[in-house]
Amino acid sequence: MAFQYLPGATAVGIVARDGVILASEKRLSYGGYILSRRAKKIFRIAERIGFACAGLISDMQSLADLIKAEAKILELELGRPVTVRSAAKLTSNILVYHRMYPLLTEIIVGGYDRDEGYSLYVLDPLGVVLPDNYTALGSGAEVAIGVIESGYKRGIGLTDARELAVRSVKAASMRDATSGDGVDLLIISENDVKEEFIPIF
């Protein structure tokens, strides 16, 4: 029986009343092996916009770098900050362009802009874009989304959304062997962007 590469990860995104939370665990696995406990799956691609990803680390990194550069070019051309919707559409266009040899990554694009406030978009490897208030991706998504749905309320505050995101990724990490080793957070509000790391014991 041939060895199969099955990338695993858990990434979540939640829109709160006063911010957006993006969260992911840190484990990099190759089939049944853990290659790293320090993989970064959260990326800041513009001043108030971030990615949370699940899938192949190399594809995540190359796509995040490309979108960061393209977003900067777009900002210079337009003379204003790129919107979350524009960043999601730009990402979608690149994924569609690569559809014959797809980039093996699912992406949550979330953040803040003056046009639409706080927003979140979910993208699959073929470039489908879906707006949502919360989502979970990756091999631990079923567990994570169950935790989020049990605690999410429209108008949830940023502090409660952060706790819910951490709880959902921790729950997924306890039940998915390819997820774990801590939670990376990107917390985006109108006036601030913070990155945090929460260890899992």
N, C-alpha and C positions, 0 to 999 in steps of 0.2 A: 504494500500500500504506500503510495507516494505521500510525502510530507506536503501539507498545504499551509500557505501563509494566510492566517486570518487575523487582520489587525483588530485590536480591541481598544475601546476607550469609552468614556462617558463625558459628555459636555451638556451643560444646561444654560438656558437664558430665561430671565424673568424681567418683565416690565413692571416697575413699581410706580406709585403716584409721583415720586420725586427722584426717580433714577432708573437705571438699568443695571442688572447684575448678570455677568457672564462668568461661568465657573466650569472647571474641568479638573479631572484627576491627573496625576503625573506619571503613571506607569507606561513604559514602552515595552511591549511584548512582541515576541516573534513566535507564533504558534503557542507552544506550551512553555516557552522560555521568557524570562524577564531580562531584557537587555539593559534597561536603565530605570532608575526610580526618580529621575530628574527631568523628564521630557516636558517641554513647554508646548502647551496646546492652546494657550490664550495669547492673542496678539493685538497690540494697539496699532491700528492702521491709519488713524487720523487723530486730530486733537480730542474729539469727543466720540470716536467710533472704534469699536473693537470687534475681533473675531473670536469665537470659541469653536474648536474643531474636533472632529473624530475621524480616524482613518489613518492613512499613511503619513508619518511625520514629515518625510521629505516633500510630499505634495503640499502639506499644510504650509511648511516653511517657504517654499518657492512661491506659492500663491499669495501668501501674506506679504512677502517682499514686493511682488509684482503689483498688487493692489495698492500698497503703500506708496509706491512710486507713481502709479497712474492717478491716484487720488491727489497727490501733490501737483502733478501736471494739470489736472482738471481745475484745482483751486487757483493756480496761476492764470489759466486761461479765462476763468469766470470772474476772478477778482473777489471771490467769497469762499467761505468754507464749504466743502462738499457735504451733501446731506446723507443721511443714513440710507434713504431709498436709492440715491445715486450710487453709493458704494455697493449696495446689494445688486443693483442692475449691472454695474461694471463687472462685478464678480461673476454674475450670471453669464454675461457675454463671453468672458474668458473660458468659463466651463463649457459653454455651448461650442465654442471654437475648438476645444479639445475633445469633443464628444466621441470621436472615432477611437481615440486612445485616452479615455477619461482620467482625470486626476482623481485618485481614489480618496476623496475626503468629503465629508458632510460639514456644512458650515452654518454657524449662527452669526449673523451680522446684527449688532445692536449698538445703540448709542443715542445721542441727543443732537438735535439741530433746531434752529429757531423756526423753521417752516412747519415741522410736524411734531415738535416736542420729543418725547421718548418713544422709540419704536424698535421693533425686533423683526428680523426676516430670517427664514430658514431656507437653505439651499441644499439640494441633493447634488451628486457628482455630475449630473447632466445639465444643471443650470436652472432647474425649476425654482422659482422664488415664491415663497408663501409668507405673508405677514402673520404674526401671532402675538399674543400677550405673554406666552410662556411656551417652552419647548424643551425636549431632551433628545440627544442624538447618541449614536454609538451602540456598542454591545450591551451596555448597562442601561439603555434608555427605558426599557419597560419598567424596571424598578424605580428609576429616577422620576419618571413622569407620574407614576402612582403616588409617590410622596408629594410631588408638587401639586397635583390635583386635589389631594386631601387637605392641603393647607393654603392654597391660593384663593384670594378674594380680590375682586376688582377694587382698585384704590388702595391696595396693600402698600404699606410704608417701606422705605428702602431698608431699614434695619431688619424688619420682619422678612423681607424678600431675601436678604443676605443669609439669614439663618435658615430659611427654607431651601435655598440653593445648596448651602453646605450640607444640610441634612440629607438632601436628595442624592448628592454625589457620594456621601459617606455610605448611605444605604446601598447604592449600586456597587460600590467598592467591596462591600461585605459579601455580595452575592455573585459578582462577576470576577472571575480569576484574572482577566486581562485589564482590569481597572484597579487603581489603588495608589498608595504611597503619598497621600496628601491631596489637598484641594487648592488649586490656584484660582484666585478671584480677580476680576476686573470690575470695579465699581465706578459707574459713570453717572455723574449728576451734572446739573447745569453749570456749576461753578468749579467742579473738581473731578479729577480722575485718580483713583487709587488702585494699586495692585497689592494683594495680600496673599499670604500662604498659610494654610491651616493644616497642621500635621494630623494624620490619622493614626491612632494607636490601636 
